[in-house]
């Protein structure tokens, strides 16, 4: 087979793979550390931050990939922003979050502490924050916070609305059924526990 024949066969396949690859790269979104405060003072890095359970140094501009858990120690506040500034979150001292999925929407898990979220209206297909096994907050664009401990979770909405889905089980006779209740919370609701 001549080089020309081989190129005629391979070039369309290479072009197709390149096109698919670059479109996939364009759709990839991540979170990046925008700001770190230690005792209220802006710094370029902070040590003692747990990344996936290992004590590490977190730096401004550091990219946080999906499936990463960050836990900030006392006296440290971390502000993270998603690609295109579609969402911003502020982890207060003692907060922990896991980035489950970032793409056309975002799925996160608030593991501990207080986290403030600000989501640009209409910028994402979805934005969901899980808190424990039974609560999920869903928004299309709002500013809100979730805080609490293992015994209770507090939602505080600053603008627009947050839909909170509470999931549990109902037992009827010897059968158990999964059930969900959705509450819509707005700034007029005040703090909801």
C-alpha positions in Angstrom: 0.0 0.0 0.0 1.4 3.4 -0.9 1.8 6.3 1.5 -0.8 8.3 -0.4 -3.4 5.5 -0.1 -2.6 5.1 3.6 -3.0 8.8 4.2 -6.4 8.8 2.4 -7.6 6.1 4.8 -6.1 7.5 8.0 -6.6 11.3 7.6 -10.4 11.2 7.8 -10.2 9.1 11.0 -7.6 11.3 12.5 -9.7 14.4 11.7 -12.8 12.8 13.3 -10.9 11.8 16.4 -9.4 15.3 16.7 -12.8 16.9 16.2 -14.4 14.7 18.9 -11.5 15.3 21.2 -11.5 19.1 20.9 -15.3 19.2 21.4 -14.9 17.0 24.5 -12.2 19.3 25.8 -14.4 22.4 25.3 -17.1 20.8 27.4 -14.8 19.9 30.2 -15.3 22.1 33.2 -13.5 22.2 36.5 -13.3 24.2 39.7 -10.4 26.5 40.5 -9.2 28.0 43.7 -9.9 31.8 43.3 -9.0 33.0 46.8 -7.6 31.7 50.1 -8.0 33.6 53.4 -6.2 32.7 56.6 -7.6 34.5 59.6 -9.3 37.0 57.1 -6.0 37.8 55.3 -5.6 36.9 51.6 -2.7 34.5 51.0 -1.4 32.6 48.0 -1.5 29.2 49.7 -2.6 27.4 52.9 -1.2 24.3 54.4 -3.2 21.9 56.5 -6.0 21.6 53.9 -7.1 17.9 53.5 -7.4 16.9 49.9 -8.9 13.4 49.6 -8.0 12.8 53.2 -4.3 13.7 52.9 -3.1 16.9 54.5 -1.8 19.2 51.7 -1.0 22.7 50.7 -3.8 24.3 48.6 -2.8 27.1 46.3 -4.6 29.9 44.5 -5.3 28.9 40.8 -5.1 25.2 41.7 -7.5 23.1 39.7 -9.8 20.8 41.6 -10.9 17.8 39.5 -14.1 15.8 39.9 -14.1 13.1 42.6 -12.0 15.3 44.9 -12.8 16.0 48.5 -11.5 19.2 50.2 -11.7 19.9 53.9 -10.5 23.3 55.2 -9.1 23.6 58.7 -10.0 26.3 61.3 -9.0 29.8 60.3 -9.0 29.0 56.6 -11.6 30.1 54.1 -11.4 29.0 50.4 -13.3 30.5 47.5 -13.6 28.2 44.4 -15.1 29.2 41.0 -16.2 26.9 38.2 -15.1 27.3 34.5 -16.8 30.3 33.0 -17.7 31.7 36.5 -21.0 29.8 36.4 -20.8 29.0 40.0 -18.8 30.2 43.0 -18.6 28.5 46.4 -17.0 29.7 49.7 -15.9 27.0 52.1 -15.9 28.5 55.6 -13.4 27.2 58.3 -14.2 23.6 59.0 -16.2 23.0 55.8 -15.8 20.0 53.5 -17.1 19.4 50.0 -16.7 16.6 47.4 -16.9 17.5 43.7 -18.8 14.6 42.3 -19.5 15.8 38.7 -18.8 18.9 36.8 -20.0 19.2 33.2 -23.2 20.8 31.8 -24.3 20.9 35.4 -22.7 20.4 38.8 -23.2 17.7 41.5 -21.5 18.3 44.8 -21.7 16.8 48.3 -21.5 19.0 51.4 -19.8 16.8 53.9 -19.4 19.3 56.9 -19.5 22.9 57.9 -20.9 25.9 56.1 -20.6 26.5 52.4 -22.0 29.5 50.5 -23.0 28.9 46.9 -23.7 31.4 44.2 -25.0 30.1 40.8 -25.5 32.2 37.8 -29.1 32.0 36.7 -29.6 29.8 33.6 -25.8 29.1 33.2 -26.0 25.4 34.1 -28.3 22.6 33.2 -28.5 21.7 36.9 -26.8 22.5 40.2 -27.3 20.0 43.0 -25.8 19.8 46.4 -26.2 16.6 48.5 -26.1 16.9 52.2 -26.1 13.6 54.0 -28.0 10.7 52.6 -31.5 12.3 52.6 -31.2 15.9 51.4 -30.5 17.4 48.0 -30.7 21.1 47.2 -31.4 21.9 43.5 -31.2 25.3 41.9 -31.2 27.0 38.5 -29.6 30.2 39.7 -29.5 31.6 43.2 -27.3 32.4 46.2 -27.7 30.2 49.2 -25.8 28.5 52.0 -26.0 25.0 53.6 -24.6 24.5 57.1 -25.1 22.1 60.0 -23.8 19.0 61.6 -24.7 15.4 61.5 -27.9 16.1 63.5 -29.3 18.9 61.5 -28.9 20.9 58.2 -29.7 24.6 57.8 -30.6 26.2 54.5 -30.4 30.0 54.1 -31.5 31.4 50.7 -30.3 34.9 49.8 -31.9 35.2 46.4 -34.3 33.3 44.1 -35.3 29.8 45.3 -33.8 26.5 46.3 -35.7 23.2 46.0 -34.8 20.8 48.8 -35.7 17.2 48.3 -35.9 15.1 51.5 -35.8 11.4 50.8 -36.7 8.7 53.3 -38.6 5.4 53.6 -42.2 4.7 54.5 -43.1 1.4 56.0 -46.5 0.0 55.3 -47.0 -3.4 56.8 -44.0 -5.4 55.9 -43.1 -3.3 52.8 -40.8 -0.4 52.7 -41.2 2.3 50.1 -38.8 5.1 49.2 -40.5 8.5 49.3 -39.4 12.1 48.6 -40.8 15.4 49.6 -39.8 18.6 47.9 -39.8 22.0 49.7 -39.2 25.2 47.8 -37.3 27.7 50.0 -37.0 31.5 49.2 -35.5 34.4 51.0 -38.9 35.0 52.6 -38.7 31.6 54.2 -35.8 32.7 56.4 -33.5 30.0 57.7 -34.9 26.5 57.2 -33.8 23.6 59.3 
